[in-house]
Amino acid sequence: MFKIGSLANLKVIDASRVLGGPYAGQILADHGADVIKLEPPAGDETRGWGPPFLDGAASYFLGLNRNKRGIAIDLAQEAGRDLLLDLLADADVLIENFKTGTLERWGLGHEELARRFPTLIHARVSGFGADGPMGGLPGYDAAIQALCGIMSVNGEQGGQPLRVGLPVVDMVTGLNAALGILMALNERSQSGKGQFVEASLYDCGISLLHPHLPNYYLSGQVAAPSGNAHPNICPYDTFATATEPVFLAVGNNRQFAILCRMIDRPDLPDDPRFVSNSQRNTHRDALKVELESALSAFDCGDLSDRLIKAGVPCGAVRRIDQVVADPHTAHREMIVDIGSYRGTGSPIKLSRTPASYRLAPPQFAQHTAEVMAERGLDTDRYRDVLPGIDPLAAATEV
């Protein structure tokens, strides 16, 4: 296999499905890990979460499984579980999100895996963790957004709670899982021992509630939807211009003074209502009226370009297609093309060992014969638990 990237010597079995676990696996794969995507006989359900589709796989699946090799195993059969153990024999990491108790029922719980493979990092993505009042219950991103209070602070001021328009909890759980795996690997380099890593959607959802939880701890006030405005910073909101809306993220008095000078309102920073962030927060409605009155004379694109170059954080409110077409997106290598596959690049930039994009997401069970041959495993012995295996391909690979 390829030997490139900061994790080039890492071998990972990714037996997870849907989003959190696969996202963690793709982070590791982008940085060189040899990640084997292990799917059930019916495939990862996200293969069908479309349209759109490419070669029968939904875009949802394609966005989470780049740089992985695909194999399918029926773990409901004892022989399938034996094959999983064979694959784990030289693995560094197992990522899984089986329902709590499933691996234990199969005789493959963490204690047993730790006994068999004492250096293995066993990472689990779960809904609520294994124990506690909600332990073992299933969790999906939107439901966790509701339970963790994220929806309660999202939406228009005075409106109903609203789901964040992307699976933010799932993705942050995947990030935390990858971070936990790397922490455990670092510790293993000193102790020689593996350990269990768990990232639950519930915990990760709660961890996202900044600054709303710190505000509540200190004031006892429960936050409500506030539209695009920030609860602690002002002006930090969308503002109408002569064309499209602009988002202003003004974090200090210096930035506020620059903004006011550039929109021909140099008097505003001296107004007692606006002299500090706390005063601007108190009088945010009046400030918005003043700013939008001045901004009505300016083109959004031109003004936002001049403001950000002058040191005022801001941005035009753009559509997805505009983001993809932006030259800076290309410059930052955030669009990846591998044949007919197009994906989103890694945001993690390393100077000597950058991410690399070697493999498009696998077709179902595409690499089964290849993976078996590399490990010297008998495909015929496991044929009954290897859905999708091509006998001719197996003979060729071996």
DAKAUR-V973724 format. One record per backbone hydrogen bond with DSSP energy under -0.5 kcal/mol. NH is the residue of the N-H (numbers start at 0). CO is the residue of the C=O. Records with the same first field share a line. If there is no record, write none. Layout:
# DAKAUR-V973724
NH=CO + CO
This chain:
# DAKAUR-V973724
5=352
6=30
7=4
9=6
11=9 + 33
12=92
13=11 + 35
14=12 + 94
18=16
22=18
23=19
24=20
25=21
26=22
27=23
28=24
29=25
30=26 + 27
31=28
32=27
33=9
34=32 + 66
35=11 + 33
36=34 + 68
37=13 + 35
38=36 + 70
42=39
46=43
47=44
48=45
49=47
53=56
56=53
57=46
58=51
59=48
60=45
61=57
62=58
63=60
64=60
66=358
67=64
68=34
70=36
72=38
73=384
74=72
76=73
80=76
81=77
82=78
83=79
84=80
85=81
86=82
87=83
88=84 + 85
89=86
90=87
91=10
92=10
93=120
94=12
95=122
101=98
104=100
105=101
106=103
107=102
112=108
113=109
114=110
115=111
116=112
119=116
120=91
121=119 + 194
122=93 + 120
123=196
124=95
125=123 + 198
134=131
135=128
136=133
143=139
144=140
145=141
146=142
147=143
148=145
149=144
150=144
152=148 + 149
153=150
157=224
158=155
161=150 + 153
167=165
170=166
171=167
172=168
173=169
174=170
175=171
176=172
177=173
178=174
179=175
180=176
181=177
182=178
183=179
184=180
185=181
186=182
187=183
188=184
189=186
190=186
191=187
193=117
196=121
198=123
200=125
201=126
203=199
204=200
205=201
206=202
207=203 + 204
208=205
209=207
212=208
214=210
215=211
216=212
217=213
218=214
219=215
222=220
225=152
226=154
228=225
229=232 + 235
236=247
238=245
241=294 + 297
242=297
245=238
246=314
247=236 + 245
248=312
249=234
250=248
255=251
256=252
257=253
258=254
259=255
260=256
261=257
262=258
263=260
264=259
267=264
269=266
270=266 + 267
273=270
274=271
279=275
280=276
281=277
282=278
283=280
286=282
287=283
288=284
289=285
290=286
291=287
292=288
293=289
294=290
295=291
296=293
297=294
302=298
303=299
304=300
305=301
306=302
307=303
308=304
309=305 + 306
310=307
311=306
312=310
314=246
316=244
317=315
322=318
323=319
324=320
325=321 + 322
328=325
329=325
330=326
331=327
332=329
333=328
335=342
337=340
340=337
342=335
344=333
348=346
349=347
355=29
357=355
361=64
365=362
366=69
367=364
370=366
371=367
372=368
373=369
374=370
375=372
376=371
378=376
381=377
382=379
384=381
385=382
388=385
390=388
393=389
394=390
395=391
396=392
397=393
